[in-house]
Amino acid sequence: MLFGASGGMSAKHHKAKEWRAGIIQFFLVLITMMVAGRQCDGLPCPTPCTCTPFIVNCSGLGLSVVPSGFPKDTQKIYLNNNQLNKLPENIFQTLTNLRNLYMNNNQLN
């Protein structure tokens, strides 16, 4: 450890240590946010949607196609306020717990 005239760490060493700690904290927060925002019960959340337990929110993202990869325990899906113009056949067939599907304000025929 480097010591200055006052017997403590040098100002340069102290600033470098603070910088490293700040960078580590930044990346830990970033990783936590990415994991929390993209997971639902340990399962991936469709990109670019956000998930909470049993709910997938893809509302208002300008989507032109329905994303894939919904968690199997999904109960509600918000796809409203997008640019969807068709709904692929059987896309939600495996989602046996799906209770609500919100698709208003799209371009569906």
Secondary structure, DSSP 8 states (H G I E B T S, - for coil): --B-TTSSB-HHHHHHHHHHHHHHHHHHHHHHHHHHHHEETTEE--TT-EEETTEEE-TTS--SS------TT--EEE--SS------TTTTTT-TT--EEE--SS---
